[in-house]
Amino acid sequence: MRNYLFLLLMLLPGFHYGQALNSQIVVNADLVDQTNRQIFETLERALTEFINTQSWTNQEYLPQERIRCSFVLTLTSYENNQFEGTLQVQSLRPVFGTDYDSPVLNFLDKDIVFTYQEYQPLFFNAAVYQSNLISLFSFYTYIILGMDADSFARNGGNHYFEQAQQIVNLAQQSKIAGWNQNDGNRNRFWLIDNLRSNMFTEFREAQYVYHREGLDQMTSDGLLAKKNFSQAIELLKKLYQRRPNAFLLQLFFDAKVQEIVDVLSDGPKIELEDTKKTLATIAPFFGARWKQIKN
C-alpha cells in the first residue's frame, strides 16, 4: 500500500522525490582576466542543474517546500581548467504562520580550488570521490539539509551530517585545502567535526529551541516564544563557557545577528538585561549591534 501511494504521489504535478533545494547559483568572475566568459556561464548553469535536480534525500518535497539557499562562487583565478576563489553559502528557513524566512546559514569558504572542463557532467556518488567541485557543492548541500532539519526536530540533521562527513573522508585523498584538520581551524573539516561532536551539543539544541520553540511560536504565543528565544541564547552561553572560541558560535551569529536584534526589540516585553549581557559576552564582535536592542 505504501509503495502504491508513493507511485500516486509521483504522478502529482510538481512532486519531486528528494529534490530538496531551491538554490540560486551565482558565478562571479569579475576578478578574472578572461576574454571568453562563456565558461563561467556554463559552469553556473551546470551547478544550478546539479544542485536543484539531484536527489539528495529520501524525503518528498513539493516545489514550495524546497529549502531556499544560495551559493555565490567568486572566482579570483582561472587557468588551464583550474579555478580558484571563495564560496559564500547561505540558506533560509520559513517561520510558521508568517511569510518571513529566517537565515540559518551564512558561511564563507575561502579555500576553493577545483578543475572543471566546459560541459563536464556533474553527478554525485556518495561512495566515491569524483572531483573537488562535486565534493564542495555536495558537502554544503548536506550541511544546509542538516541544519534545516535540526531547526525542525532535535538532532534531526544526523543523517545529513553523516553524509557530509563521508564526503570529507573521501575528499581528504585529494590533498586539497579545506578537507583536513591541518588546513586551518574554520574549514570544512572542522565544520562537520564540530556539528557531529558531543562537545558542541548546545549549538544544535539551541538551533531547535530558537526556531521551533521560539520563532515558530511567535504568532500563537508571542510572550512564551520570546522567552524561549532568549533561552536559546542562554544555551549558547553554556557552550561559550566551555569553548569560548567555538567555531559554531561564530557560525550562529554570522547568520542571526540582525534577526536577534529585531526579534528582541519587537513584540511582548520581557526582561532582557541578562540576555543582552549574555550576547555581549559570547559575541562581543557584534557589541554595537546588541546596543540597538530596545527593551
N, C-alpha and C positions, 0 to 999 in steps of 0.2 A: 504494500500500500504506500509506504514512504517513497519508494522509487517511482511509483506511478504519479504521485503528487508532484514529485520533483520534475518529471517529464512535462507535466502540465504547466508548471511554473516556467520551464524553459521556453514554452511556446508563447508566453505572455509578452506583449510588446514592451520593449525596454528592459527586460530582465537580463541580467548579466551575472553569470556564476563566477565569483572570485575576482571580478574586475572591480577592485575596491577603491581606486583613486580617481579623482577628478583633478588632474595635475596640469599646471601650466609650466612649460619648459621654456626658458629664455637662454639662448647662447649669445653672449655679448663679446664680440671680437673687435671692439673699437680700439683696443690697445695693440692689436696685431697688425703689422705692416704686410698686408697681403692684398694683391690686386684682385684676384678671383675670390669673391665672397661666397660662391655657391656652396663650397664645402661646409661652411658654418650653418647655412640654411638647411642643407641636407642632414647634418648632424642634429639640428634642432627638431626636425620632423621625425627622424628615426627615434630619438629619445622620447618624444611625445607619444609615438605609437607604442614603443616598448613599455613605458610606464602605464599607460592608460588601457592597453588591451591585454596585457599579461594577466593570467590568473594567479594571484598572489595568495589566495586564501580559499578555504572551503565554505566561507560564508557567502550568502547571496545578497547582492546589492542592486537596488533599483538606481537609475541614474541620479536621482535627487538625494540618495543616501550615501553616495560616494564621498570619501574624505577629500576636502578641498586642500590642496597643497601646491607649493611652487618650488622649482629648482632653478636658480639663476647661476649659470655657469659663465664666469667672467674669465676669458682667456687672456693670457699675457704672452704666450709664445706658441707658435705653430711652425714646425719644420719636419719634413720627411715623415709625415703622418703621425708625428708625436705632438701632443697638446699638453700645455701646462696652464695652470690658473688657480682659481678658487671656486668654491661651490657654496652658495647660500641656500639652505634648506629651511622651508617654513611650512607649517601645517596649521589648520584651523579645525575647531570642533563646534557644532551648533549647540546653543544653550536652549534647553527645553522651554517651550512656551513663548519663545521670542524669535525675532529674526536676526539675532546677534550671533556672530561667530567668534568664539574665544580662541586666541592664539595659544597653541600648545607647544610648538617647537619653533625655534628661531636660532639656527646654528650655522656658523661659518667655518667651513673646512678649507684650510689654506694649503693643504698638501695634495693638490690634484694634478696627477700626471697619468696620461693614458695614450694609447695608439688607436687610431681609427682610420680605416680606408673608406672613401665615399661609397655609399650603398652597401656597406658591410651589414649583413643581417645581425640583429641583436636578439638573442634568445637566452632566457635564464634556465640553468640546470643546477638544482641545489646540490647535486652530488659531485660536481667538478668545477675547477677554476677555468674559466674561459678567457676572460680578459679583464683588465683593471677597470675599464669603462663599465662593463656589465656588473662587476662586483660593487663598484661605487654606488651606482643607482639602485641596485637591488638591496644593498645594505641599508641605505637611507629609507627605502620604501618600507622595509620591515621595522625600522626604528619608528617611523611615522605610524604604522599599524599598531605597534606595541604600545606606544604612548597614548594613542587614541583609545585603545582597548582598556588600558589602565584607568582612564578617566571615567569609564562606564562601569567597571567591576574591579573589585580588589584583586590585584595581580592578574588582571585579565589579559595582559600582554605577554605572559610567559612563553607561549608557543612562538610568537613572532620574534621575541628576543632570542630564543633558541636558534631560530633560522638566521638571525643576524650574526650570532656567534659562530655558526657554521660557515658563513661567508668569510668572516675574519680568519678562521682557522685555515681555510683553503687559500685565501689570498696571501697569507704570510709567505707562501712559497715564492711569490713574485719578487720579494725583497724591496717592494716599492714603499715609499714613505707613507705612514699613516696606519699601517696594519699591525705594527709591532710595538711592544711596550717601551722600547728604547727610542722611539721616534718623537718623543715629547710627552707631555702629561695631559694634553687635552686633544687627543686624536681619536680615531675610530676604535682602536684597541681599548682605550680607557673608557670610552663612552659606553660600549656594550658591557665591558667588565663591571663598571660601576652600577649599571642598570640591573644586572643579574646578581650582584653581591648582597649578601645579608647585612653587610656593613652599612648599606645605604637604604634600608627598608623604609625609613621615614619619608624619603622622597616619593616613593611610589604610593604610600599611604596618603601622603599629602595631595598627590595628584587626584586620587579618588575623592577625598573629602572636599577639596577645593571645588571640583567640578560637579560631582554628583550630589553632594550634600550641601554645597554652597550655591554655586551659580544656578544649577537646575531647579533649586527651590525658591529662587527669588520671586517668582510670580505667584507662588502659592502661600509662602510664609516668609516674608522678607526679613523679619526680625531673626528668626531661627537661622535662616540662610546666611545672614551676615555674621552671626555668631560662629557658625560652622566655618565660614570663610576665614575668619580670624583664627580659629582653631587650627586650620591647615597651616597657617603661617607659624603657629607655635610648634607644630610638628617639625617644621624645618629648623627651628631653633635647637631641638634635640640633636639633629644631625650636625648643626654648626658647632655645638658644644663638644662633640666628639671629633669632628673633622672640619675645622673652620675654613679650610681652603678647598672644600669638596667641589669637584668639577660640576656635579649635579646642581649645586646651589646656584652657580653662575648660569647654568642652562635654564633653570627655572625662571630666574629674574630677567634674563635676556628676553624671554618671551612675554613675561607677565607684568613688568614694572608699571606701564601706563594703566593697564586694566586694574591693578591693585589700587592705584590712586583713585581711579574713577569709582570703583565699587565702594571703597571705604568712605568716600566723600558723599555718596548718594544714599537714598533710601532711609530706613528707620535708624534712629540714633542709638548707638551703643557706646560703651566705654572703649576708647581707642588708645588711650595713653600707653598701655602695656604693649599693644600691637605695634604702635609707632616706634617704641623703644626697641622692640624686637627687630623690626625692619632695619632700623638704623644700625643695629649691632651686626646682623647677619648679612646685610647687603649695603655696607657703608658707601660703596661707589655711587649709589643712587640717592645719597643723602639729600640732595637738593630736591629730588622728586618727592621724597617722603614728607618734606616740609609743606608740600602742596596739598596734603590730605586735610580736608576740612571736617572738623568734628560736628 
